[in-house]
């Protein structure tokens, strides 16, 4: 046993990397289907969208890039699915420079495939990307067409049916921002006080802790924190709309629920290594002290 | 069997090249790193040109200059920023920079005050009239805010009482750092899951005829 812990102290860190790799790969190859418990911020986000009425307009802002897509993509997809199932109209925009537009286009294309009845321009629209996020938000609070004169296809906003009666953010019933970095925060600290539009945020797990303060202060309606939050939201969606069960069960596409399996397995492995590492270190230090004495 | 297309192969090669750094530094990792930096910059230039400059500046002026002549001003300010690369007239860029800075200070000032300081302060001031879980939670909240503020009060040397309060503040900070670190691990793991998911489901499975 002493030899084992001695080896742990001097273990090449690349063995740990290998364990991490195997612990993540295994649940992807053989999904376990571990349960996902909902937290209050995700439940609040889901319930708020459920409380909206047919035809209400939701703005979905892609404020992240490919580097955090595994966390943010499932959130954006799930919220869009809920909008489509609830017959809400949604307008998509992208404010993150590196790749948000491409991700927005991909997610929109995926939802178009899943809901062939959705009509572009009537049920949803894609405004594309605009540089200078804070200034764009400021402008959208006064005049959306001032910030986005055309949609992503180059059609003037005045010619898009969904934008009739949606002059600025005051006519939008909800802003959902899937975000990495500061852009998501600006929807809360700048747009919400400016126009009063309710905001739900889907931050990366790294940013999630700071948004709890905004939940407590009532500045955001709800939050989908990282991949776990996205998995919780998918769970709620499956419970409320049983037709989604088939999709989430059968698709080979990536979902946060599947990612949650890998998260849980790897967290267990990390905890084991933490425990082993600390025991080995304490024993090593005690042995060194005895050697000195 | 449906072999993955060339884009998937390139993405798989770059993913493995990037992850290869975990074994040790190597030319494949260097190549992937440099390529990523270059492509990111090129993409950024292209997207700003097509999605911002064209529809917001160039197209409106070409279509109806009479109605959009005022766009000349931001256009010139943008060009002025690049004057810093001409040493003799580099000082001109400072005017554009000054306008940018003042605009964002104004924007950020109100954002911080109305969007963060005031609502968070309002949340910190809660009535303690009833004894329930909300009151207890508010008490913890207030004690946390107060002790952390004392810890960051550097204008006066800490005495025995303020020292103890600031020590409590350190505990609150450590707990919040622990929570933040836990979330950070979760976030980084999510990225690894995304990459391995791609390698397994989009690259390996089609190769062995599983998809």
Interface residues (C-beta under 8 A of the other chain):
Chain A: X14 X17 X20 X21 X24 X25 X28 X29 X67 X68 X69 X70 X71 X97 X98 X99 X101 X128 X129 X130 X131 X132 X134 X135 X138 X149 X150 X154 X186 X188 X189 X190 X192 X193 X204 X205 X206 X208 X209 X213 X216 X217 X218 X219 X225 X226 X227 X228 X252 X253 X254 X258 X259 X262 X263 X266 X267 X270
Chain B: X22 X23 X40 X43 X44 X47 X48 X51 X52 X55 X56 X60 X103 X104 X107 X108 X110 X111 X112 X114 X115 X116 X119 X120 X122 X123 X141 X176 X179 X180 X183 X184 X185 X186 X187 X188 X189 X190 X191 X192 X193 X194 X195 X196 X197 X198 X200 X201 X205 X211
